Amino acid sequence: MKKDDKKKLWGKKLLLILMLIILFFSLCVLIYSYHNKQTLEYNLISGPILNPLMGFAPWATVKESKQPHTLVYADLTWRDFEPLEGFYDFESFEKKQQLERWRTEGKRVVFRFIADKPGDNVHMDIPDWLYKKINGSGDHYDNKYGKGFSPDYSNLLFISYHEKAVKALGDRYAQDDLFAYIELGSLGHWGEWHLKFDSGIRQMPPEDIRDLYVMHYVGSFPNTHLLMRRPFSIAEQLNLGLYNDMTADFDATKKWLDWIENGGECSQTHEMNALSPMPNGWLKAPIGGEQAGSMSFEEIYDTYLDQTIQLLEDSHATFIGPGSPYKLESGGPLQDGIDQVLATIGYRLYIKQVQIPLWVHFGKNIKIRLNFGNNGVAPMYYNWPCVIYLCDENGNVLINYQLEMDLRKVIPGELYNFIFVMPVDKLENGKYSIGIALIDPMTGQPAVKFAMENTRQDLIQELGSFEISRFHN
């Protein structure tokens, strides 16, 4: 054999040996990775969970609620808010509605601004000075809803003062997230965007005028979820939420759901297609409302309980209030039905599966693979910080990392996958555990209970543990 041929042969042998070595080490890495991976699954819990931004929302004025809640409902008439032109009486409103108490307790507010609230006595819910400015443009009424004054919502001067009032509210309350949801509000009886015009009251204004009022709120509360009583076209265009103040009433709720599914005519103004289909609107914005005053607690939470739950599921409801069972004693005969309703509405976040290594012998990082789920009827509509905690073997927190994920994408019926690469190069040999929590921006503390079993009491959900045992220190 020639010398050159021998060199070529040895070259091929060396290449083959090198390839075999690479293959061997690759197989070793694969085998190591396979045997070093633990897949953890968890037991879910049933029943009601007291979590932020969902559930019952009793009146903010109550001294005590017999049922647990994390939301309160506060409304404010224009007359009370601006008794003198340009003077906004925040102090009286906040004192009456106990806003400092609710902030301290970590609760959020469902808010509605009202210009017409039917009552037993002759009265107006707009300020006297504004009534004079618009030359009394509007209608005094006395009908089956009660007595009051319905202003002319098309009056341009009225609209301009409304914009100023809502801006003042935004300047005060849009700076933090105490106001979680704002129900529009402003137009119609109780701010519900309807009028009893068959009693001699002029009709609701047309769409172009109504939209001006919506934009006042959009401009003043850009980061707060706004909800409308009906799926008006602007609600669909701007991804606004909706509320149903006839919750649990079968006929009224079915009609409301039909509007959401198919859109249609606005009966208040006879405008065709003023209501837009929003069947998937709940994926982006919340659904709320209060229980129907036409039904008794016994009917809602006992006699027609299955119907109530089905309507709430179909609505994808997140909260119920102010009409809610807050006066019913805990543990009473209707408690089981109340608990079932509370367990139905809102989000129920859980972690289906986590993959982490069993041990770490080398390397600077580990991968944590998480599969998030939601077996509620709605997403969590605010993207609160999601934090991974690294703890020692006794559960003491050593360090935490905020995940760059969007909780709003964890929707019912789908899994949301996320991979976090956690540095471990500075950790000493030993056992470590991993936890996760959702942080309330108002308190900076873990605030959401996952729908999973958990041995910790601080709302940090335990996920699993691993061991660092490096070949060299």
Disulfide bonds with the S-S distance in Angstrom:
none
